[in-house]
Amino acid sequence: MRVVHYVAVWVGLVILVALELVVFNAGLPPAQARAGIIGLASVAALLVAVFYQHLIREPRGVALLYIAGLLAALGLIIGMVVSLGVQAGLGSF
């Protein structure tokens, strides 16, 4: 890839951070603000993985293995958050 592509991705990441700050300071209800920030951060993580970690050039099997690892990590994180919420007395699912 040429340097122009890396600079364009970097500018995209800067814009995503600026949008996260806008969402944070927009006065939204906490649940909506968290969802917006997590969504924007997920897009930023995807950009980093695809372009800076060169996932776009990897064989399909490697990309699928990477995605499977991400999904497993997401499942563990969701389980941890639910477990912490139940332990704190915030209800159950």
N, C-alpha and C positions, 0 to 999 in steps of 0.2 A: 504494500500500500504506500501511497505517496504521503508526504508530510501534510498535504492539504487535508487529507481524510482525517488524520489524527487531530489536527487543529479544529476541524469541523465537529468532531466528536467531543473534544474538550469544550468548545463553545456550547454545545448541547448540554453537557454536564453542568456548566456554569448557569445556564438558563434554568435547568431543573432545580438547582440549589436555590436560585432566586425565587422560583415558584414555591418551593417548600417554605421559604421565609414568608412569602405572601400568605400562604395557607395558615401558617402558624400565627400570624398577626391579624388574621381576618376576623377574629372574634367568633369563629364557628363553635358549635358545641364540641366538647372534647372528643367524642366518638368520631364525628365527621372530620375533625382536624387530624386525628390519628390516622384514619383511613386514607385521607388525602396524602399525608406525608409518607405513609408506608407505600402507597401506590407510586408516588413520584420516585421514592428511593428504589423501588423495585425496577422501574424503568432505567434508572441510572445504573443499577447493578447489571442489568442486562446489556446495556451499552458497553460497560467496562468489559464484561465477559466476552462479548462478541468481537469487539474491535481490539482492545488492548491485550487480551489474553489469546487473541487469534483463534477464537473458537469457530469463526466463520470459515476458516481454511482447513479445519480438522476433518478427518473422515467421519462419516455419519455415525459409526459405532461409538467413536469417542465422544461426539456431541451428545448422543443418547445416554451414555454413561454419566456424563456431566449433569445432564438434566435429571436423571434418576437420583443422583446424589443430592441435587438441590431439592427435589421433592421429598426425599427422605429427611433432610434437614428441616424442611418446612413442617413436616409432620411432627418431628420431635419438638420443635419450637411451639407449635400449637398445643401439643400435649402438655408441655411444661407450663404454658400460660394458663391452661384450664386447671391443671393441678394446683398451681399457686392460688388461683381464684377460689377454688373449692376450699383449700386449706385456710384461706383468709376469711371464709364465711360469706363469700360474695354470691353463693348459689351454686347450683350444679347444672349440668347439661343433660 
